[in-house]
Amino acid sequence: MELQESFLVRATRWLAFGSAVAILFSIAASQILLGLALASLLLSGEKLRMPPIWIPLALFIAGTFVALGFSENPTAGLPQIRKLFVFSQLVVVFSALRDARLVRWLFLTWAGFAGITGMRGIVQFAQKVQQAQQAGSNAYEFYVGERITGFMSHWNTFSAQEMFALLMLASFLFFAPGVRKRMWVWILCGAVIAVALLLAETRAVWIGTGVATLYLLWFWKRWTLALAPVAMIAIYFLSPPVIRHRFDSLLQPKNVDSNEFRKVTWRTGSRMIAAHPLLGLGPEIPKIDFDKWVPPEIPRPLPVGSYIHLHNLYLQYAAERGIPVLLCMLWILGKALFDFSRALKGLPPGRNNRRFLLHGGIAIILASLAEGFFEYNLGDSEVLTMFLVVLAASYLAVEKDVIEG
C-alpha cells in the first residue's frame, strides 16, 4: 500500500510539473496532464491544499454560475464554465510541488522553452517581413494583422506567455541563490525572449512588462532605474522600422491600429455594465450581443478590430458576470499582493528562493493588472494557466516550512 501511495505521490508531482510546462506548447496537452495530476492527487490520499485565497475564489466561481443562470442564453456561456477547470492548477501545484528545487526548475524550464518559442517567433518575423517585401506591401500594415505567434494560435497569447517567463527569469537572476551556475544560458534565454516580445508588437504586453520590470529593478538595484529611459531610447532607435512604427502608433494611431476600436469596445462595455451592474449579461453574451449595445452616436462602420471581447479585463468580467464578480477577482489579486509583500518583509537579507518567488509573483500580478487595462488577458486559458502556476508557487514561498532559501 505504501509503495502505491509513494508512486501516486511521485506521479502527481511530475504530472503537475508537466502540465505547468506543456502550456507553452499545447493547451490540450497541459489540460490532459492537469486532469491526470488531479486524479492522481485524489487517489494518492495526500492532503488537498489550497492557497489562502479560496474564499474570494469560491465567490468568483459561484458568481459565475449565478450569472450563467440569469443569462438570456445559458448554453452560450458553457465554455466559460468549462474554463473554470483551469483553476484546479492552484490545488495541484500548491499540493504537489512542495520542493524548492523542483519549483525553481519549473521556472527555469519555462525560460528554456520560452527561449525556444521565442526563436521560432523571431524566424516567423523574418519570414513575414520578407513576404511583405515580395508582395510590395507596406511592411507595417502587412505585419500588424499577422504577427508572430510562436507555437500559439495568437500573438496575444504568445506575448503574454513570453512576458511571464521573462519576468520569472528576471526575478530568479535578481534574487535567487546560486545564479552564477549556467548564468550565460539564462541570460541568452532572456535576451531571446525579450527580442521576441519586442517583435510581437503587442503593446499591452509591452506596458505590462515595463511596469513589472521597473518593480523588479526597484527591489534589486534602484540605481538601475536611472538607466530605464536610456534603454527605452536605445530600443526605439535600434529597432527595425516596423517596430518603431508600432511605438509611434501609441500616440499617433493609424487606420490599422487598435486604439480606435478599443474606445468602441470600452464604451460599449460601459453601457452593458450600467444596464446590468449586479449580474452582468451572462458569460459570452457581450460578444454575442455586442452590436446591440454599441452607443448609437458611434458612426458605422466600426473601426477595424476584433470585437470578440471588450479588450479590458475589468470591463469584461463586470459586463459578463456583474460588478460583484469583478470585485471577487480583484480581492484575489489584492490579497495575493498583500500576502506576498508581507512575507517579503519577514525574510532575512540576501538571496534565497523564497525572495525570488515572492518578487516574481508580485511582478506577474502587476504586469497582468497593467496589461488588463488593454486586454482580456486572464480570459485566455493558456495565460490563465501560467498565471495560476505563478500564484500557487508564490504562495508556497509564503509557507516557511516549504520553500527554503
Residue pairs with C-beta under 8 A, 6 or more apart in sequence:
5 44
5 45
8 40
8 43
8 44
8 45
8 46
9 44
9 46
9 96
11 40
11 44
12 37
12 40
12 41
12 44
12 46
12 92
12 95
12 96
13 96
13 97
13 99
13 102
15 33
15 34
15 36
15 37
15 40
15 96
16 33
16 34
16 37
16 41
16 92
16 93
16 96
16 97
17 97
17 102
17 106
18 33
18 37
19 30
19 31
19 33
19 34
19 37
19 89
19 92
19 385
20 30
20 89
20 93
20 97
20 106
20 385
20 386
20 389
21 106
21 109
21 110
21 113
22 29
22 30
22 33
23 30
23 161
23 382
23 385
23 386
23 389
24 110
24 113
24 114
24 117
24 151
24 161
24 165
25 113
25 117
25 151
26 151
27 381
27 382
27 385
30 382
30 385
31 85
31 86
31 381
34 85
34 86
34 88
34 89
34 92
35 85
37 92
37 96
38 88
38 91
38 92
41 48
41 91
41 92
41 95
41 96
42 48
46 95
46 96
47 95
48 91
48 95
49 91
49 94
49 95
50 90
50 91
50 94
51 90
51 94
51 336
51 391
51 392
51 395
52 335
52 339
52 395
53 90
53 332
53 335
53 336
53 391
53 395
56 328
56 329
56 331
56 332
56 335
57 87
57 90
57 328
57 332
59 324
59 325
59 328
59 331
60 325
60 328
60 329
60 332
61 84
61 87
63 321
63 322
63 324
63 325
63 328
64 80
64 81
64 84
64 283
64 321
64 325
65 81
66 279
67 77
67 279
67 280
67 282
67 283
67 320
67 321
67 322
67 325
68 74
68 77
68 78
68 80
68 81
68 282
68 283
70 279
70 282
71 77
71 281
71 282
71 283
71 285
72 281
72 282
72 285
73 282
73 284
73 285
73 288
74 282
76 282
76 283
76 284
76 285
76 288
77 282
77 283
77 284
77 285
78 283
79 283
79 284
80 283
80 284
80 320
81 283
83 381
83 384
86 381
86 384
86 385
86 388
87 388
89 385
89 388
89 389
89 392
90 388
90 391
90 392
93 388
93 389
93 392
93 393
94 392
94 395
94 396
97 103
97 106
97 392
97 393
97 396
98 396
98 402
100 353
100 402
100 403
100 404
103 353
103 357
103 393
103 396
103 403
104 172
104 176
104 353
104 356
106 389
106 393
107 165
107 168
107 169
107 172
107 360
107 393
108 169
108 172
108 186
110 164
110 165
110 168
110 169
110 386
111 165
111 166
111 168
111 169
111 172
111 186
111 189
111 190
111 193
112 185
112 189
113 165
114 161
114 162
114 165
114 166
114 189
114 193
115 188
115 189
115 192
115 193
117 150
117 151
117 158
117 161
117 162
117 196
118 150
118 162
118 192
118 193
118 195
118 196
118 197
119 192
119 196
120 150
120 151
121 148
121 149
121 150
121 158
121 162
121 196
121 199
121 200
122 148
122 192
122 195
122 196
122 199
124 148
124 149
124 150
125 143
125 148
125 199
128 142
128 143
128 146
128 147
128 148
129 139
129 143
129 240
129 242
131 142
132 138
132 139
132 142
132 143
133 139
135 142
139 241
139 242
140 241
140 242
140 245
140 246
140 254
140 256
141 254
141 256
143 201
143 242
144 201
144 246
144 256
144 257
145 256
147 155
147 200
147 201
147 202
148 155
148 158
148 196
148 199
148 200
149 155
149 157
149 158
150 158
150 161
150 162
150 196
151 158
152 158
152 161
152 382
155 200
155 201
155 202
156 202
156 204
156 205
156 375
156 377
156 380
157 380
157 382
157 383
158 196
158 200
159 197
159 200
159 202
159 205
160 202
160 205
160 208
160 371
160 377
160 380
160 382
160 383
160 386
161 382
161 383
161 386
162 193
162 196
162 197
162 200
162 205
163 197
163 205
163 208
163 209
163 212
163 367
163 371
164 364
164 367
164 383
164 386
164 387
164 390
165 193
165 386
166 190
166 193
166 194
166 197
166 209
167 209
167 212
167 213
167 216
167 360
167 363
167 364
167 367
168 360
168 363
168 364
168 390
169 186
169 189
169 190
169 193
170 190
170 213
170 216
170 363
171 216
171 356
171 357
171 359
171 360
171 363
172 179
172 186
172 356
172 360
173 179
173 183
173 186
173 187
173 190
174 216
174 219
174 220
174 356
174 359
175 219
175 220
175 351
175 352
175 355
175 356
175 359
176 351
176 352
176 353
176 355
176 356
177 350
177 351
177 352
177 353
177 405
179 186
179 351
197 205
197 206
197 209
198 206
198 235
198 239
198 243
199 243
201 242
201 243
201 246
203 246
203 249
203 250
203 374
204 371
204 373
204 374
204 375
204 377
205 371
205 375
207 370
207 371
207 373
207 374
208 366
208 367
208 368
208 370
208 371
209 367
210 370
211 366
211 367
211 370
212 363
212 364
212 366
212 367
212 370
213 228
213 363
214 225
214 228
215 359
215 362
215 363
215 366
216 359
216 363
217 224
217 225
217 228
218 225
219 359
236 244
236 247
237 244
239 247
245 254
249 257
249 259
250 259
253 259
253 260
255 304
256 304
258 305
258 311
260 303
260 305
261 302
261 303
261 304
261 305
261 306
261 307
262 305
262 311
262 312
262 374
264 294
264 298
264 302
264 303
264 305
264 307
265 305
265 307
265 309
265 310
265 311
265 312
265 315
266 310
266 311
266 312
266 315
267 294
267 295
267 298
268 290
268 293
268 294
268 295
268 310
269 286
269 310
269 312
269 315
269 316
269 318
269 319
270 315
271 293
271 295
272 280
272 281
272 286
272 293
272 319
273 280
273 315
273 318
273 319
273 323
275 293
276 319
276 322
277 318
277 322
277 323
278 322
278 323
278 324
279 321
279 322
280 317
280 318
280 319
280 320
280 321
280 322
280 325
281 289
281 319
281 320
282 320
282 321
283 320
283 321
284 320
285 320
286 293
286 309
286 310
286 316
286 319
286 320
287 307
287 308
287 309
290 307
294 302
309 316
309 376
309 379
310 316
310 319
310 376
311 374
311 375
311 376
312 372
312 373
312 374
312 375
312 376
313 368
313 371
313 372
313 373
313 375
313 376
313 377
313 378
313 379
314 326
314 372
314 373
316 376
316 379
317 325
317 326
317 329
318 325
318 326
329 378
333 365
333 368
333 369
336 361
336 365
336 391
336 394
336 395
337 362
337 365
339 395
339 398
340 358
340 361
340 362
340 394
340 397
340 398
341 362
343 354
343 358
343 397
343 398
344 355
344 358
344 359
347 354
347 355
347 358
347 405
348 405
350 405
351 405
352 404
352 405
353 397
353 403
353 404
353 405
354 397
354 400
354 403
354 404
354 405
355 397
355 405
357 393
357 394
357 396
357 397
357 403
358 394
358 397
358 398
360 390
360 394
361 390
361 391
361 393
361 394
361 395
361 397
362 394
364 387
364 390
364 391
364 394
365 391
368 377
368 378
368 387
371 377
372 378
377 383
378 384
378 387
396 402
396 403
397 403
